[in-house]
Amino acid sequence: MRTYRELFRAPEFTPLFLATTAQTAGSTVGGLALGTLVHSATGSPLLSALAMFGPSLAQVVGATTLLSAADRLPPRAALTVLPAVTALGTAVMSVPGLPVWAVFAVLFGLGPLAALGGGVRGGLLHETLTADGYLLGRSVLNMCVGTMQICGFAAGAALLTVLSPRGTLLMAAALYALAAAVARAGLGRRAPRAAGRPSVAETWRDNALLWSSARRRRVYLALWVPNGLVVGCEALFVAYAPRHAGLLYAAGAFGMLTGDVLVGRFVPARLRRRLGAPLRLLLACPYLLLALHPPVPLAAAAVALASVGFAASLLLQERLMELTPDGLRGHALGLHTSGMLTAQGLAAALAGTLAQFTSPATAMGAMAAASVVVTLLLAPGLVAREHGADAPDAPDAPDTRYVPDGTPPAAAPEPRNAGRHADGAGRDGAR
């Protein structure tokens, strides 16, 4: 599967794509409305940042309690119920007179469900497509996210000028409900990918298995930390430029879309692994310019350039799938999503706190500098692994195939997606 036409002919990919589109649009419009609502009510950079990115902190609760269900629930049912519940919660937040503390209570209540939804979607995508089509499919979903963020932030900014923030939240709730309807009507019935009942104990056991490999740990840290610190910069856009925050978010989404298209479709296989660290540096360095508070057009250009670097996640997620047993891929992707969003939420809180005591521009510069430092510290270990220095991780070999009862196989075969570097057709990933 090497072309977009072949991809959209695959059964169930189109409804999954459309449901993801509606859900991303709802998240984008709703996040901008919430950030604006809380900032206008409190005037606090910290609270406005937490309104947009703070619910990501609750992802850690889902990652430690619910993720075993990602491979143990029927995908269609899960992808119908989860956005429907999110639609209801978003509608509740639009109720006039609802205090700010109640808005945050609902937001943090929805966070664990988002962790589970990310795992279910990732696992279903891998199950739906052939081995050589997964990376292209993941890249297309990333492009969908980038496009919907551009459109969503632009539409959200327009809606905020016509409607109140609470009215814009109702529009976001309708988009979540649309995602649930598309999943229910378009996806087919599939059995769960793994046997057994989901439980907190199973979640912890699977997390421990995934975290037991030093190679996977390095990949997870590279996926979570540099990315999260830069999203901390993004969390300050409303406080940094209240009248132009929508423009800055749209510029970032455009840059992310550009990076996904270039890396996901056109970069040759021989160059892919060499681009990881440079892309993560690109993700952070342009934000150092924003510490000088340049004019808005220059700031938007810097944000767009930096966001091309989010494509580094595509390269790292490909590596993660190579290192993950078949029956744990949904869980592994859910853990990645939860850890990434948790890191983003923590970074948003840290950035908001720094901005509270200094300024949004100063806080952006500090977060970008921290991202550069972390990337430079992680790069040597990742490069060594990519060039074959994997011998120290040999004790991890028995977990290369997942067995539901936890018993390792006598002889673990090579993961079925190993060696998918040759064609260069696609890439997986998310911000």
C-alpha positions in Angstrom: 0.0 0.0 0.0 2.0 3.0 -1.3 -0.6 5.6 -2.5 -3.3 7.6 -0.8 -5.9 6.2 -3.2 -5.1 2.6 -2.1 -5.2 3.8 1.5 -8.7 5.2 1.3 -9.9 2.1 -0.5 -9.0 0.0 2.6 -12.1 -1.1 4.6 -12.9 1.2 7.5 -10.1 3.6 7.0 -12.4 6.3 5.6 -14.8 6.3 8.6 -11.9 6.2 11.0 -10.4 9.2 9.2 -13.7 11.1 9.2 -14.3 10.4 12.9 -10.8 11.5 13.7 -11.4 14.7 11.7 -14.6 15.6 13.6 -13.0 14.8 16.9 -9.9 16.9 16.2 -12.1 19.8 15.0 -14.1 19.6 18.2 -11.0 19.5 20.4 -9.4 22.5 18.6 -12.5 24.7 18.6 -13.3 23.8 22.2 -9.8 24.3 23.5 -9.5 27.8 22.0 -13.0 28.6 23.4 -12.1 27.4 26.9 -8.7 29.2 26.9 -10.5 32.4 26.0 -13.3 31.9 28.5 -11.0 31.2 31.4 -8.6 34.0 30.5 -11.4 36.5 30.2 -12.8 35.4 33.6 -9.6 35.3 35.5 -6.9 37.2 33.6 -4.4 34.4 34.6 -1.9 33.1 32.1 -1.6 29.9 34.2 -5.3 29.2 34.3 -5.8 29.9 30.6 -2.9 27.6 29.7 -4.3 24.9 31.9 -7.8 25.3 30.4 -6.3 24.4 27.0 -3.7 21.9 27.9 -4.2 21.0 31.6 -6.7 18.1 30.9 -3.7 16.4 29.4 -2.4 16.0 33.0 -5.4 13.7 33.6 -4.1 11.4 30.9 -1.7 9.9 33.4 -4.7 8.6 35.3 -6.0 6.9 32.2 -2.6 5.5 31.4 -2.3 3.9 34.8 -5.9 2.6 35.1 -7.7 2.2 31.8 -5.2 1.4 29.1 -5.5 -2.3 29.4 -9.0 -1.8 27.8 -7.4 -0.4 24.6 -6.9 -3.9 23.2 -9.7 -5.6 25.2 -12.7 -3.6 24.1 -14.6 -3.8 20.8 -13.2 -0.9 18.9 -16.5 0.3 17.3 -18.3 0.5 20.7 -15.4 2.3 22.4 -15.0 4.8 19.6 -18.7 5.5 19.7 -19.1 5.9 23.5 -16.0 7.9 24.3 -16.6 10.9 22.0 -20.3 10.8 23.0 -19.3 11.2 26.6 -16.9 14.0 25.7 -19.7 15.8 23.8 -21.8 15.6 26.9 -19.0 17.0 29.1 -18.3 19.8 26.7 -21.9 20.8 26.6 -21.9 20.9 30.4 -19.0 23.3 30.4 -21.0 25.7 28.2 -23.7 26.2 30.9 -24.0 29.9 31.7 -22.8 30.8 35.2 -20.8 27.6 35.7 -17.9 28.5 38.0 -14.3 28.1 36.8 -13.6 25.4 39.3 -16.5 23.3 37.9 -15.2 23.8 34.3 -11.8 22.4 35.4 -13.5 19.5 37.3 -15.2 18.4 34.0 -12.1 18.9 32.0 -10.0 16.7 34.3 -12.7 14.1 34.4 -12.6 13.7 30.6 -8.8 13.3 30.5 -8.6 9.6 31.4 -11.2 8.8 28.7 -9.0 10.5 26.1 -6.1 8.3 27.1 -8.2 5.2 26.4 -9.5 6.6 23.1 -6.0 7.3 21.8 -5.0 3.6 22.4 -8.2 2.2 20.8 -7.7 4.4 17.6 -4.1 3.5 17.2 -4.7 -0.2 17.7 -7.6 -0.2 15.2 -5.6 1.6 12.6 -2.8 -1.0 12.9 -5.4 -3.8 12.7 -7.3 -2.3 9.7 -4.3 -1.7 7.4 -1.8 -4.1 6.0 1.7 -4.0 7.5 3.1 -1.9 4.6 0.1 0.6 4.9 0.2 1.4 8.6 2.8 4.1 8.4 1.2 5.8 5.5 -2.2 5.7 7.3 -0.7 7.1 10.4 0.9 9.9 8.4 -2.5 10.7 6.8 -4.2 10.9 10.2 -1.5 13.3 11.3 -2.1 15.4 8.2 -5.8 15.3 9.1 -5.0 16.6 12.6 -2.8 19.4 11.2 -5.4 20.4 8.7 -8.2 20.4 11.2 -6.2 22.4 13.7 -5.6 25.1 11.0 -9.3 25.1 10.1 -10.4 24.6 13.7 -8.4 27.5 15.2 -9.4 29.7 12.3 -13.0 28.7 12.7 -12.8 29.0 16.4 -11.4 32.5 16.2 -14.2 33.4 13.8 -16.9 31.8 16.0 -15.6 33.7 19.1 -16.2 37.0 17.2 -19.8 35.9 16.4 -20.7 33.8 19.4 -19.7 33.8 23.0 -17.1 31.3 24.2 -19.9 29.2 25.7 -21.7 29.2 22.3 -18.5 28.1 20.7 -18.2 25.3 23.2 -21.6 24.0 22.1 -20.3 23.9 18.5 -17.4 21.8 19.8 -19.8 19.4 21.5 -21.7 19.0 18.3 -18.5 18.0 16.5 -17.8 15.4 19.2 -21.3 14.0 18.7 -20.7 13.8 15.0 -17.5 11.8 15.6 -19.4 9.3 17.6 -22.1 9.0 15.0 -19.6 8.4 12.2 -17.8 5.7 14.2 -21.1 4.0 14.9 -22.3 4.0 11.3 -19.0 3.5 9.5 -16.9 1.0 11.5 -17.6 -2.7 11.4 -17.8 -5.0 14.3 -14.5 -6.4 15.4 -13.5 -8.6 18.3 -11.1 -7.2 20.9 -7.4 -7.7 19.9 -6.4 -9.2 23.2 -8.1 -11.8 25.5 -9.0 -11.2 29.2 -10.8 -8.5 31.1 -9.4 -5.0 31.3 -8.3 -4.1 34.8 -6.0 -1.8 36.7 -3.7 -4.7 37.4 -3.5 -5.6 33.7 -2.8 -2.0 32.9 0.1 -1.9 35.3 1.4 -5.2 34.1 1.4 -4.2 30.5 2.9 -0.8 31.3 5.7 -2.6 33.2 6.3 -4.9 30.2 6.5 -2.0 27.8 8.8 0.0 30.1 11.1 -2.9 30.7 13.0 -2.4 27.5 15.7 0.3 27.6 15.2 0.9 23.9 11.5 1.6 24.3 12.2 3.8 27.3 14.6 6.0 25.2 12.0 6.2 22.5 9.2 7.2 24.9 11.3 9.9 26.6 12.3 11.3 23.2 8.6 11.3 22.2 7.4 13.0 25.4 9.8 15.5 26.8 11.2 17.8 24.0 7.7 17.8 22.4 6.0 18.6 25.7 8.3 21.5 26.6 7.5 23.1 23.2 3.8 22.6 23.7 4.3 24.6 26.9 5.3 27.5 24.7 2.1 27.0 22.7 0.0 27.1 25.9 1.0 30.7 26.3 -0.2 32.0 23.0 -3.4 33.4 24.5 -1.5 35.3 27.1 1.3 36.2 24.7 -0.9 37.7 22.0 -4.6 37.7 23.1 -5.9 39.2 19.9 -3.7 37.0 17.6 -3.7 33.7 19.4 -5.8 32.0 16.7 -3.3 33.1 14.1 -0.3 31.7 16.1 -2.1 28.4 16.6 -3.1 28.2 13.0 0.5 28.9 12.0 1.7 26.1 14.2 -0.8 23.6 12.8 0.3 24.6 9.2 3.9 23.9 10.1 3.0 20.5 11.6 1.0 19.6 8.5 3.9 20.6 6.3 6.3 18.5 8.3 4.0 15.4 8.2 3.6 15.7 4.4 7.4 16.0 3.8 8.6 13.4 6.2 5.7 11.0 5.9 5.6 10.8 2.1 8.7 12.2 0.5 11.8 11.6 2.7 13.7 8.5 1.5 14.1 5.6 3.9 17.9 6.1 4.1 17.5 9.6 5.6 14.7 9.0 8.1 16.6 8.0 11.2 19.2 10.7 10.6 16.5 13.4 10.8 15.2 12.7 14.3 17.5 14.9 16.4 17.7 17.7 13.8 13.9 17.9 13.7 13.6 18.0 17.5 16.0 20.9 17.5 14.0 22.6 14.8 11.0 22.1 17.0 12.5 24.3 19.8 15.0 26.7 18.4 12.6 29.2 16.6 10.8 29.8 19.9 14.0 31.4 21.3 13.1 34.3 18.9 9.8 34.8 20.6 11.6 35.6 23.9 12.4 38.9 22.1 8.7 39.6 21.4 9.0 40.2 17.7 6.1 41.5 15.6 3.2 39.1 15.2 3.9 38.2 11.5 7.5 37.2 12.4 6.3 35.3 15.5 3.8 33.4 13.3 6.5 32.5 10.8 8.8 31.3 13.6 6.0 29.2 15.1 5.2 27.6 11.6 8.9 26.8 11.1 9.2 25.3 14.5 6.2 23.1 14.1 7.7 21.3 11.1 9.8 19.6 13.8 6.8 17.8 15.2 7.4 15.3 12.3 10.1 13.9 14.5 7.4 12.0 16.3 6.6 10.1 13.1 10.1 8.7 13.0 10.0 7.8 16.7 6.6 6.1 16.5 7.8 3.9 13.7 10.7 2.8 15.9 8.2 2.2 18.8 6.1 -0.1 16.7 9.1 -2.1 15.6 10.0 -2.7 19.3 6.4 -3.6 20.5 4.8 -7.0 20.5 1.7 -7.4 18.3 -0.8 -7.8 21.1 0.3 -4.7 22.9 0.4 -2.2 20.0 -2.8 -0.4 21.0 -1.6 -0.2 24.6 1.8 1.0 23.5 0.3 3.8 21.4 -2.1 4.7 24.1 0.8 4.9 26.6 2.7 7.1 24.1 -0.3 9.4 23.7 -1.0 9.5 27.4 2.6 10.2 28.3 2.9 12.8 25.5 -0.2 14.7 26.6 0.7 14.4 30.3 4.1 15.9 29.5 2.4 18.6 27.5 0.0 19.3 30.5 2.9 19.5 32.9 4.8 21.8 30.6 1.8 24.0 30.2 1.5 24.3 33.9 5.2 25.0 34.2 5.1 27.6 31.4 2.1 29.3 32.9 3.8 29.5 36.3 6.9 31.0 34.8 4.8 33.5 32.8 2.9 34.4 36.0 6.2 35.5 37.7 8.0 36.8 34.6 6.3 37.3 31.2 4.9 35.0 28.5 7.8 35.8 26.2 10.4 35.0 28.8 8.7 31.7 29.7 8.6 30.7 26.1 12.3 31.3 25.7 13.0 29.2 28.9 10.9 26.3 27.8 12.4 26.3 24.3 15.9 26.3 25.8 15.0 23.4 28.0 13.7 21.4 25.0 17.0 21.9 23.2 19.0 20.7 26.2 16.9 17.5 26.6 17.2 16.7 22.8 21.0 17.0 23.0 21.1 14.8 26.1 18.9 12.1 24.5 20.4 12.1 21.0 23.6 10.1 21.6 21.7 7.1 23.0 19.1 7.1 20.3 21.8 7.3 17.5 23.7 4.5 19.1 20.7 2.3 19.1 19.8 3.1 15.5 23.3 2.0 14.4 23.0 -1.4 15.9 24.4 -1.0 19.4 21.5 -2.9 20.9 23.5 -5.7 22.7 22.9 -4.3 26.2 19.2 -4.7 25.7 19.4 -8.4 24.9 17.6 -9.4 28.2 14.5 -7.8 26.7 14.3 -10.2 23.8 11.7 -12.5 25.4 9.1 -9.8 25.3 9.1 -9.4 21.5 5.8 -11.2 21.3 2.9 -10.6 23.7 1.0 -13.5 25.2 -2.2 -12.6 27.0 -1.5 -14.8 30.0 1.9 -13.2 30.5 3.9 -16.3 29.7 6.8 -15.5 27.3 7.1 -17.7 24.2 9.8 -20.2 23.8 11.2 -18.6 20.7 10.1 -15.0 19.9 9.8 -14.3 16.1 10.9 -11.0 14.6 8.1 -8.4 14.8 6.0 -8.5 11.7 6.6 -4.8 10.8 10.4 -5.0 11.2 12.2 -4.0 8.0 9.5 -1.7 6.7 12.0 1.1 6.0 12.7 0.2 2.4 9.9 1.7 0.5 9.8 5.1 2.0 6.1 5.4 1.4 4.8 6.5 4.7 5.2 7.3 8.3 3.3 7.0 11.5 3.0 9.5 14.2 1.2 12.2 16.1 2.2 15.4 17.6 
